[in-house]
Amino acid sequence: MRTRYLFVFCLVFFYTSLQARQDVEQNDSTVIVNLLHDASELFDIQPNSSLELAKEARQLALNIRSNTLQLRAERTLGYFYTQLGEYDLASEHYFKSLDLNGTKNAIAAAIFDRLGEIMRQNGSFDDAYKYHKKSLQIHYKANDSMGLAYTFNSIGLVHELIEDFDSALFYHHKSLLIKEAMGNISGMADSYSNMGTIYRRTGDLEKALEMQLKTLDIDLEQGDKINIAITHNNLAVLYMDLDELDRAALHLNKALHLASKAKARDINKYANQQLSVLQEKLGDYKKAYNYFKTYTVLKDSLFNEDKSKEIGKLEARHEFESAEIERKKLEEERRAASAKAERRRNNLQYSGILIFIVLLFAGVFALGRFSIPVRLAEGMIFFSFLLFFEFTLVLLDPYIERYSSGAPAIKLAFNAVLAGLIFPLHAFFEGRLKKNLAKHK
């Protein structure tokens, strides 16, 4: 009978504790997802606030020990720091992501590509190549065709920057073949454009023109006005190289019209610059001057805007660093005060519980002098030892947690050992109480 009661009690206690923990973790998970979403939405406007939100999400994920959500937060922070030009911090979060995720799946491949892009931005081309190759190995094993196409493209860009044009074309062509096989039209346009740029740099203007015309066909089919304007600009430059100035003028005017309509000032600036060059070639210096003036105004405007953004980012970084130092200082002070208050509270509560348990045992044995039912005596002994067992668990929990590192199986083993030690004491004291009761009957 006692075993049945113990089993039912433990089952109910375990279920309610587990349910409560799951409810808390589910609510925290929703908060984390919302924080990361808000951080991404806010980043372009307030990067400093976005960093704070992402860091808060990361801390919550750590609190509930959710590797999945912590991984998401680490990758988000890696992306934010990359955009801010903080490549060391970005790399740190991406490496932490690899620790959480491992190095053998699609997420790891994406992280390796991000690290490769960071190294490329830093001018560390050997490291960039190394990380992209790691990504390639994963894509090959997983037979991930689109992943291979993306990484081949990235490797092509690395080779282009070091002016190894043959290798750059080789990897862009490999990327293109996969995109063609999969029917990835927009991806094909990117590859054609990249290859066209390389052919122009190597002096193969006819091949460059072929690539850019293929790009234009796809852009027109897709209807993306920005991409269409960019390709018109690229074609215009090629036609000027080929001394086909009428065709160059046609493409530049189309690019200018589309850029103005889409309010794409960067493309508009480039079109005005090339129109100025074109008019100078045609001998119309007045038009060349007017286009150059427009180009200069747009250039200054964009420069000031870029500088404002850069200053904003620098200010955000400075504010973040200052706030982080202050936050850590306050956090340390708060943690020390909290730990002191918690120790005092725990000591008082432990003392109170211990006194209560001692009085409870004393009361139970005092009842041995009276005539009470055996079942009642057994129940009181069982309750007393159950309370003593729970108290001992609470008392030893920090030490068990330290040695088990939170592993459920190890914690269960500790609990089982403790229960095994208490069981003989329970049997001994129950026997003594029953003897006392027998004497007084």
Residue pairs with C-beta under 8 A, 6 or more apart in sequence:
2 378
2 382
5 382
6 382
6 386
9 386
24 64
25 64
25 66
28 60
28 63
28 64
28 66
29 64
29 66
29 69
31 57
31 60
32 57
32 60
32 61
32 66
32 69
32 72
32 73
33 69
35 53
35 54
35 56
35 57
35 60
36 53
36 54
36 57
36 72
36 73
36 76
38 53
39 49
39 50
39 51
39 53
39 54
39 57
39 76
39 80
40 50
40 76
42 49
42 50
42 53
43 50
43 80
43 83
46 316
47 80
47 83
47 84
47 312
47 313
47 316
48 316
48 317
48 319
48 320
48 323
50 80
51 77
51 80
51 316
51 320
52 320
54 73
54 76
54 77
54 80
55 73
55 77
57 69
57 72
57 73
57 76
58 70
58 73
58 74
58 77
60 69
61 69
61 70
61 72
61 73
62 70
65 406
67 100
70 100
71 97
71 100
71 101
71 107
74 93
74 94
74 96
74 97
74 100
75 93
75 94
75 97
75 111
77 89
77 90
77 93
78 90
78 91
78 93
78 94
78 97
78 111
78 114
79 90
79 114
80 90
81 87
81 89
81 90
81 93
82 90
82 114
82 117
82 118
82 121
84 313
84 316
84 317
85 313
86 317
87 118
87 121
87 122
90 114
90 118
91 115
91 118
94 111
94 114
94 115
94 118
97 107
97 111
98 108
98 111
101 107
101 108
101 111
102 108
103 112
103 134
103 138
104 138
104 141
105 138
105 142
106 138
106 142
106 144
106 147
108 138
109 134
109 135
109 138
109 139
109 142
109 144
109 147
109 151
110 135
112 131
112 132
112 134
112 135
112 138
113 131
113 132
113 135
113 150
113 151
113 154
115 131
116 127
116 128
116 129
116 130
116 131
116 132
116 135
116 154
116 158
117 128
117 154
119 125
119 127
119 128
119 130
119 131
120 128
120 154
120 157
120 158
120 161
125 158
125 161
125 162
128 158
129 155
129 158
132 151
132 154
132 155
132 158
133 155
135 147
135 151
136 148
136 151
136 152
136 155
138 144
138 147
139 147
139 148
139 151
140 148
145 178
145 181
145 182
146 178
146 182
146 184
148 174
148 175
148 178
149 174
149 175
149 178
149 179
149 182
149 184
149 187
150 175
152 171
152 172
152 174
152 175
152 178
153 171
153 172
153 175
153 190
153 191
153 194
155 171
156 167
156 168
156 169
156 170
156 171
156 172
156 175
156 194
157 168
157 194
159 165
159 167
159 168
159 170
159 171
160 168
160 194
160 197
160 198
165 198
165 201
165 202
168 198
169 195
169 198
169 199
172 191
172 194
172 195
172 198
173 191
173 195
175 187
175 191
176 188
176 191
176 192
176 195
178 184
179 187
179 188
179 191
180 188
185 218
185 221
185 222
186 218
186 222
188 214
188 218
189 214
189 215
189 218
189 219
189 222
189 227
192 211
192 212
192 214
192 215
192 218
193 211
193 212
193 215
193 230
193 231
193 234
195 211
196 207
196 208
196 209
196 210
196 211
196 212
196 215
196 234
196 238
197 208
197 234
199 205
199 207
199 208
199 211
200 208
200 237
200 238
200 241
205 238
205 241
205 242
208 238
209 235
209 238
209 239
209 242
212 231
212 234
212 235
212 238
213 235
215 231
215 234
216 228
216 231
216 232
216 235
219 227
219 228
219 231
220 228
225 258
225 261
225 262
226 258
226 262
226 264
226 267
228 254
228 258
229 254
229 255
229 258
229 259
229 262
229 264
229 267
229 271
230 255
230 267
232 251
232 252
232 254
232 255
232 258
233 251
233 252
233 255
233 267
233 270
233 271
233 274
235 247
235 248
235 251
236 247
236 248
236 249
236 251
236 252
236 255
236 271
236 274
236 278
237 248
237 274
239 245
239 247
239 248
239 251
240 248
240 274
240 277
240 278
240 281
245 278
245 281
245 282
248 274
248 278
249 275
249 278
252 271
252 274
252 275
252 278
253 275
255 267
255 270
255 271
256 268
256 271
256 272
256 275
258 264
258 267
259 265
259 267
259 268
259 271
260 268
265 298
265 301
265 302
266 302
268 298
269 295
269 298
269 299
269 302
272 291
272 292
272 294
272 295
272 298
273 291
273 292
273 295
275 287
275 291
276 288
276 289
276 291
276 292
276 295
277 288
278 288
279 285
279 287
279 288
279 291
280 288
350 395
353 391
354 391
357 384
357 387
357 388
357 391
360 384
360 387
361 384
361 429
364 377
364 380
364 381
364 384
364 433
365 429
365 432
365 433
365 436
367 377
367 380
367 433
368 377
368 432
368 433
368 436
368 437
368 440
369 436
369 440
370 440
371 437
371 440
371 441
372 437
374 434
374 437
377 430
377 433
377 434
377 437
378 430
381 426
381 429
381 430
381 433
382 426
385 422
385 425
385 426
385 429
388 422
389 418
389 419
389 422
392 418
392 422
393 415
393 418
396 414
396 418
400 411
400 414
401 411
403 410
403 414
404 410
404 411
404 414
